[in-house]
Amino acid sequence: MFRPQIYVTYGVLWTLTLEGSAEALSGPASHWTPSGATVVRAVSVVLALLFARMVDEQKDLEYDRRHNPDRPLVTGAITVAELRGAMALITVLVVVLNAFVSAPSVLLILLALGYTLFLVALERWWPRIGAALIGNLLVSYPVQLLLSVYLYVSLLTSDAIDGDGRAVPLMAMFACAFLQFEFARKTEWRRDPEARLYSEVFGPRGSAAVCLALAVGAVALALLLFGARGLLPALSIVFPALGAWRFLVRRKPSGLMLPAMAFVLFFNLLCFYGATAIAIGR
């Protein structure tokens, strides 16, 4: 289900943090400031997340009929035709918006949307991919990665930054932050072979350990990229550590979820604040 308050906040914060961080890592000649192009990129990311959610609603329809009967598509609150019409509208909108930024921006945002649709065809050709949770994660996560690439390349082709090899650990940092939340929201103590939970694959303790390790990875990359300025976002590790304690020691059924959300929020905010401080002090 698409929750605007979550997806919009995440999409906007992701855009600002990646752009601010890329600028901080760029040379002294860089001159990034939030602009109309930043607004276009943030809107495009939010719309791409909505597009992916619409695709998932259709792709998971049979599963949701059994396990999530309150989903809008299952209840009839929305139809497949309406979703596909909205997807077409999103495609046109992001093309028009990004045409004002750069041609690579148009191509990369279309690539992200196109890859999302490719996943549907892939699962039809190879049903085991959809059934295997880890396999599904490996083929579906590139959507998020493509959006990070879109943001970075769009910024680069706008001549706002000078790109270099640090783009790779920068995107890996965002990947770790997102994936720790992905694992947290699908880790529970309950056993249900029919549920799509990472705790069914790694066990509750193993899945919680992966979640914490990903958060540590994000923090380590922030320290590697930003040096002493990375200490500020590193403080966010307290949230997944608290989540691990609540889940593993207190055995709270949903002990990981809220701390993981808090980590994503504060880690991004503090990375952006630290990156801005670097730029000001340059």
Backbone torsions as a table, in degrees:
resi	resn	phi	psi	omega
1	MET	NA	135.3	-177.9
2	PHE	-84.8	111.9	177.8
3	ARG	-100.8	105.4	-173.9
4	PRO	-53.4	-42.1	-176.1
5	GLN	-62.9	-29.3	179.4
6	ILE	-84.5	-50.9	-175.0
7	TYR	-68.0	-40.2	179.9
8	VAL	-66.7	-45.6	178.2
9	THR	-59.3	-46.6	-179.0
10	TYR	-64.0	-45.9	-178.1
11	GLY	-63.2	-44.0	-179.8
12	VAL	-67.9	-44.4	-179.0
13	LEU	-65.7	-40.8	176.6
14	TRP	-57.8	-47.0	-179.4
15	THR	-62.2	-50.9	-177.6
16	LEU	-63.5	-41.4	-177.6
17	THR	-68.2	-43.2	179.4
18	LEU	-65.4	-43.4	-179.7
19	GLU	-65.6	-45.4	179.6
20	GLY	-63.5	-39.9	179.6
21	SER	-67.6	-42.3	178.7
22	ALA	-62.1	-38.5	178.4
23	GLU	-66.1	-41.5	-179.1
24	ALA	-64.5	-31.7	-179.3
25	LEU	-85.4	-10.3	-177.2
26	SER	-80.6	176.2	-178.7
27	GLY	-71.3	169.6	-178.4
28	PRO	-63.3	-16.1	-179.5
29	ALA	-82.5	-8.3	-178.8
30	SER	-66.6	151.9	-174.1
31	HIS	-142.7	39.3	-178.1
32	TRP	-69.3	134.2	167.0
33	THR	-142.3	151.8	177.0
34	PRO	-54.8	133.5	-174.5
35	SER	-142.9	-174.1	175.6
36	GLY	-60.7	-35.5	177.6
37	ALA	-65.0	-34.9	176.3
38	THR	-62.7	-42.4	177.7
39	VAL	-61.0	-44.4	178.9
40	VAL	-59.4	-45.1	-178.4
41	ARG	-66.1	-41.3	179.5
42	ALA	-64.2	-45.2	178.1
43	VAL	-62.0	-41.0	-179.3
44	SER	-63.9	-40.9	178.8
45	VAL	-64.8	-45.5	179.1
46	VAL	-61.4	-43.7	179.2
47	LEU	-66.2	-36.2	177.2
48	ALA	-66.1	-38.1	176.1
49	LEU	-65.3	-40.2	176.3
50	LEU	-64.0	-42.9	177.7
51	PHE	-57.5	-47.3	180.0
52	ALA	-63.3	-38.0	177.9
53	ARG	-64.5	-39.5	177.8
54	MET	-64.2	-40.8	177.6
55	VAL	-63.7	-43.8	179.8
56	ASP	-62.2	-38.6	178.8
57	GLU	-57.8	-41.2	-180.0
58	GLN	-76.0	-41.2	-177.3
59	LYS	-65.4	-35.5	-175.0
60	ASP	-98.2	16.8	-172.9
61	LEU	-58.0	-47.5	-177.7
62	GLU	-64.9	-41.2	177.3
63	TYR	-63.1	-43.7	-178.1
64	ASP	-66.2	-30.8	177.6
65	ARG	-61.5	-31.1	179.9
66	ARG	-89.5	-37.9	-169.8
67	HIS	-113.2	-23.7	-178.5
68	ASN	-132.5	68.2	-174.8
69	PRO	-67.0	-7.5	179.9
70	ASP	-91.8	2.0	178.9
71	ARG	-63.6	143.9	-176.3
72	PRO	-56.4	-38.7	-178.7
73	LEU	-70.9	-32.4	179.0
74	VAL	-72.5	-42.2	-178.0
75	THR	-76.3	-15.3	-178.0
76	GLY	89.6	7.8	178.3
77	ALA	-64.0	-24.9	175.8
78	ILE	-144.1	153.1	-178.3
79	THR	-108.7	164.1	177.3
80	VAL	-60.6	-41.1	180.0
81	ALA	-61.6	-39.9	179.0
82	GLU	-66.5	-40.3	178.2
83	LEU	-63.1	-44.1	-178.8
84	ARG	-67.9	-34.6	175.0
85	GLY	-64.3	-41.3	178.0
86	ALA	-66.0	-36.7	178.0
87	MET	-64.3	-40.5	177.5
88	ALA	-64.2	-39.9	178.8
89	LEU	-64.5	-42.3	177.8
90	ILE	-60.5	-43.0	-179.6
91	THR	-59.8	-47.2	179.2
92	VAL	-62.5	-42.8	-176.3
93	LEU	-63.7	-45.6	-178.2
94	VAL	-68.9	-32.0	176.6
95	VAL	-65.2	-47.0	-179.2
96	VAL	-62.9	-45.7	-178.5
97	LEU	-62.8	-46.5	-175.5
98	ASN	-75.4	-17.0	175.0
99	ALA	-62.6	-23.8	177.8
100	PHE	-82.2	-8.7	-178.0
101	VAL	-101.2	-64.8	178.0
102	SER	-170.1	157.6	178.3
103	ALA	-63.2	-42.5	176.6
104	PRO	-59.7	-32.1	177.7
105	SER	-62.8	-43.3	178.4
106	VAL	-62.0	-47.4	-176.8
107	LEU	-63.2	-42.1	-176.0
108	LEU	-73.3	-37.5	178.3
109	ILE	-69.1	-35.7	175.4
110	LEU	-67.0	-35.5	177.4
111	LEU	-63.0	-41.3	178.6
112	ALA	-63.2	-45.2	178.6
113	LEU	-66.2	-42.0	-179.7
114	GLY	-63.9	-38.5	178.9
115	TYR	-65.6	-35.9	176.9
116	THR	-59.5	-43.5	177.8
117	LEU	-69.0	-35.6	178.2
118	PHE	-59.6	-35.2	-179.7
119	LEU	-61.5	-35.6	178.5
120	VAL	-63.4	-47.4	178.8
121	ALA	-63.3	-38.9	-179.4
122	LEU	-61.4	-42.4	-179.9
123	GLU	-68.1	-30.1	176.3
124	ARG	-71.0	-39.1	178.9
125	TRP	-73.1	-34.9	-173.6
126	TRP	-134.8	78.5	-174.5
127	PRO	-56.4	-27.4	-178.0
128	ARG	-64.1	-25.8	177.7
129	ILE	-62.1	-44.0	-179.8
130	GLY	-68.9	-31.8	-177.8
131	ALA	-79.2	-31.5	-179.1
132	ALA	-85.0	113.6	-172.5
133	LEU	-61.0	-47.0	-178.5
134	ILE	-69.4	-41.2	176.4
135	GLY	-60.5	-40.6	178.4
136	ASN	-64.3	-39.0	177.9
137	LEU	-64.2	-41.6	-177.8
138	LEU	-63.8	-34.8	-179.0
139	VAL	-90.0	-21.6	-177.5
140	SER	-93.2	-27.0	-178.3
141	TYR	-60.7	-32.7	178.9
142	PRO	-52.8	-18.8	174.6
143	VAL	-60.2	-47.7	178.2
144	GLN	-64.0	-41.1	-180.0
145	LEU	-63.6	-41.2	178.6
146	LEU	-62.7	-34.8	178.0
147	LEU	-69.1	-36.9	174.9
148	SER	-64.9	-42.0	177.4
149	VAL	-62.7	-41.9	177.2
150	TYR	-56.7	-48.0	-178.9
151	LEU	-61.6	-45.1	-175.9
152	TYR	-68.4	-47.4	-177.6
153	VAL	-68.3	-37.6	177.0
154	SER	-61.3	-41.3	177.2
155	LEU	-65.9	-41.3	-179.1
156	LEU	-64.9	-43.6	-178.2
157	THR	-76.2	-8.6	173.2
158	SER	-88.9	3.3	179.9
159	ASP	62.4	26.5	178.8
160	ALA	-87.2	-23.4	-178.8
161	ILE	-137.8	166.2	170.3
162	ASP	-107.5	116.3	-176.9
163	GLY	-78.6	152.9	173.4
164	ASP	-155.0	-173.2	-175.3
165	GLY	-64.5	-14.9	179.7
166	ARG	-71.1	-7.5	174.4
167	ALA	-60.8	-31.8	-177.4
168	VAL	-67.2	-54.9	176.5
169	PRO	-64.4	-28.0	177.4
170	LEU	-62.8	-46.9	179.5
171	MET	-69.9	-32.8	176.1
172	ALA	-64.6	-35.1	177.3
173	MET	-61.3	-46.5	178.1
174	PHE	-65.9	-35.7	178.8
175	ALA	-62.6	-45.4	179.6
176	CYS	-62.1	-43.1	-179.7
177	ALA	-62.0	-43.4	179.9
178	PHE	-69.1	-44.3	-174.9
179	LEU	-67.7	-28.9	176.5
180	GLN	-65.6	-34.1	175.5
181	PHE	-70.8	-39.8	178.6
182	GLU	-58.4	-44.5	178.6
183	PHE	-69.6	-38.7	-177.7
184	ALA	-62.5	-40.7	-175.9
185	ARG	-75.9	-11.1	179.0
186	LYS	-122.5	36.1	175.9
187	THR	-125.1	120.4	-178.3
188	GLU	-141.8	162.3	176.1
189	TRP	-79.3	-30.4	-176.9
190	ARG	-64.5	147.3	177.4
191	ARG	-104.2	123.7	178.9
192	ASP	-152.1	98.6	-178.1
193	PRO	-58.0	-21.7	-179.7
194	GLU	-82.5	-20.5	-177.4
195	ALA	-79.5	146.9	178.9
196	ARG	-90.0	79.6	-176.4
197	LEU	-121.6	138.2	176.0
198	TYR	-68.3	-25.1	177.5
199	SER	-68.4	-18.4	173.4
200	GLU	-76.6	-22.1	-179.5
201	VAL	-91.9	-48.9	-174.5
202	PHE	-102.1	-7.1	-170.6
203	GLY	84.5	154.6	-178.3
204	PRO	-57.3	-44.8	-178.7
205	ARG	-68.5	-42.1	179.6
206	GLY	-64.5	-41.3	179.3
207	SER	-66.7	-39.8	176.8
208	ALA	-64.4	-36.7	178.5
209	ALA	-66.3	-39.7	177.0
210	VAL	-62.3	-42.7	179.1
211	CYS	-58.3	-47.8	-179.7
212	LEU	-66.7	-38.9	179.8
213	ALA	-63.5	-37.5	178.2
214	LEU	-66.3	-38.8	176.9
215	ALA	-64.4	-42.4	177.0
216	VAL	-62.0	-39.0	177.8
217	GLY	-61.5	-42.8	178.2
218	ALA	-61.9	-43.5	-179.8
219	VAL	-65.8	-42.9	179.7
220	ALA	-61.3	-40.1	178.9
221	LEU	-68.5	-35.5	176.7
222	ALA	-63.3	-41.2	178.1
223	LEU	-66.6	-38.8	178.4
224	LEU	-63.8	-41.8	-175.8
225	LEU	-78.1	-42.1	-170.2
226	PHE	-107.6	-4.4	179.8
227	GLY	64.3	-133.7	-178.1
228	ALA	-60.2	-31.4	178.6
229	ARG	-66.1	-19.7	178.5
230	GLY	-76.1	-9.5	178.7
231	LEU	-65.5	-31.7	-178.9
232	LEU	-65.0	-55.7	176.2
233	PRO	-64.1	-23.7	178.7
234	ALA	-62.6	-25.6	178.4
235	LEU	-61.8	-22.1	-179.2
236	SER	-65.0	-13.9	-179.4
237	ILE	-62.0	-18.6	179.0
238	VAL	-60.1	-30.9	-178.0
239	PHE	-69.4	-54.2	177.2
240	PRO	-65.0	-29.2	176.0
241	ALA	-65.1	-42.5	176.2
242	LEU	-63.5	-41.5	178.9
243	GLY	-61.4	-42.8	178.9
244	ALA	-62.5	-40.7	178.3
245	TRP	-64.4	-45.3	-180.0
246	ARG	-62.9	-39.0	-176.2
247	PHE	-78.9	-46.7	-173.4
248	LEU	-82.7	-36.7	-176.9
249	VAL	-95.0	-51.2	-179.9
250	ARG	-81.8	-13.7	178.7
251	ARG	56.9	39.6	174.6
252	LYS	-69.6	129.3	-176.6
253	PRO	-56.7	-38.8	-179.1
254	SER	-116.1	36.0	-174.5
255	GLY	-65.1	-22.8	-176.3
256	LEU	-89.6	-27.6	-167.0
257	MET	-63.1	-58.2	-176.4
258	LEU	-64.7	-43.7	175.7
259	PRO	-60.4	-34.7	178.3
260	ALA	-66.0	-40.6	176.3
261	MET	-63.3	-42.4	179.6
262	ALA	-63.6	-37.4	178.6
263	PHE	-62.5	-47.8	179.7
264	VAL	-58.8	-44.6	-178.3
265	LEU	-63.6	-55.7	-173.9
266	PHE	-74.0	-33.5	177.4
267	PHE	-61.7	-45.8	178.6
268	ASN	-65.7	-44.7	179.7
269	LEU	-59.9	-45.1	-176.6
270	LEU	-74.3	-31.0	172.9
271	CYS	-63.8	-43.6	180.0
272	PHE	-65.0	-42.3	179.0
273	TYR	-63.2	-44.5	179.5
274	GLY	-65.0	-40.1	178.7
275	ALA	-65.1	-39.3	178.0
276	THR	-64.6	-39.6	178.7
277	ALA	-64.3	-37.6	177.4
278	ILE	-62.7	-44.9	-177.8
279	ALA	-63.7	-41.0	-178.9
280	ILE	-66.8	-38.1	-177.4
281	GLY	-84.2	-1.9	-177.2
282	ARG	-66.8	NA	NA
